Structure formats: structure tokens, C-alpha cells
Amino acid sequence: MADTAGTLPTGSTGSPSDFLRNVVGHKVVVRLNSGVDYRGILSCLDGYMNAALENTEEVVNGKVTNNYGDAFVRGNNILYITRQ
């Protein structure tokens, strides 16, 4: 069962799909295969895991390198998505 923050409690058996549905509209970190992070508000996600973010920061080696209003990340470049 998901809590109000949209994350699953430790030991829960929620699916990845449940997690992704619950984080839409919340701040997330999208880690790319290259190791670069995009941090912003996840506005939508499709079946290919293409992600649209708002108020996005690009973070390389722990330092903010760029700020974007909106960003689109192709799903084949995404290593993982986590709640910020």
C-alpha cells in the first residue's frame, strides 16, 4: 500500500508501475546510463519510459551544470528514476 508521499514503505510488494504512477507530479531524479542526473518534476511518462520533466536541473558529478524549464528524456537513456 502506498503512503501519501507516493513511495512504498520498506518491505512492500508494490510493482514498478505502481511506483511510477505515484511519482508523476512529484520531484524525481532521472539517472541516465551516462551517469548524468536530471532533477525535476515528472510531468508524464509513457510506455517506452520517455520522461517529460519540468523545472529541470542537469547534475554532473554532483554539480548543477544546466537549468532547463522543460526537458524530455528518451526512455532508452534512462538507468533509473527515483523520488527526490
C-alpha positions in Angstrom: 0.0 0.0 0.0 1.4 3.4 -1.0 1.7 6.2 1.5 0.8 9.8 0.8 4.3 10.7 -0.4 3.9 8.3 -3.3 6.7 5.9 -2.2 6.2 2.4 -1.0 7.1 1.5 2.6 10.0 -0.8 3.2 9.1 -4.4 2.6 6.1 -3.6 0.4 5.4 -5.6 -2.7 4.3 -2.8 -5.0 5.2 -3.0 -8.7 7.5 -0.6 -10.5 4.4 0.5 -12.5 2.7 1.5 -9.2 5.8 3.5 -8.1 6.0 5.3 -11.5 2.2 6.2 -11.4 2.7 7.5 -7.9 5.6 9.8 -8.6 4.1 11.6 -11.6 3.7 15.2 -10.4 6.5 14.9 -7.8 10.2 15.8 -7.7 12.3 13.0 -9.1 15.9 12.2 -10.1 16.3 10.6 -13.5 19.7 8.9 -13.8 21.0 8.3 -17.3 23.1 5.4 -18.5 26.0 8.0 -18.8 25.8 8.8 -15.1 24.2 12.3 -15.6 21.2 13.1 -13.4 18.2 15.2 -14.3 16.3 16.5 -11.3 12.8 18.0 -11.7 9.1 17.4 -11.5 8.0 14.4 -13.5 5.1 15.6 -15.6 4.5 12.5 -17.7 5.9 9.1 -18.6 4.9 6.9 -21.5 5.1 3.1 -22.2 8.6 3.5 -23.6 9.7 5.2 -20.3 10.2 8.5 -22.2 10.0 11.1 -19.4 8.9 14.8 -19.5 10.3 16.9 -16.7 9.5 20.5 -15.5 11.9 22.9 -13.7 14.8 20.6 -14.6 18.4 20.7 -13.4 21.2 18.8 -15.1 23.6 17.4 -12.5 27.1 16.1 -13.4 29.4 14.7 -10.7 27.2 16.3 -8.0 27.3 19.8 -9.5 24.4 21.6 -11.3 25.6 22.3 -14.8 22.4 23.5 -16.5 18.9 24.6 -15.7 16.1 23.9 -18.1 12.5 24.8 -17.9 11.1 21.7 -19.6 13.1 18.6 -20.6 12.4 15.4 -22.5 14.5 12.3 -21.8 14.2 9.3 -24.1 13.5 6.1 -22.2 16.3 4.1 -23.7 18.8 6.5 -22.0 17.3 6.1 -18.5 19.0 3.9 -16.0 16.5 4.5 -13.2 14.0 7.0 -11.7 13.8 7.7 -8.0 11.8 10.0 -5.8 13.8 13.1 -4.7 
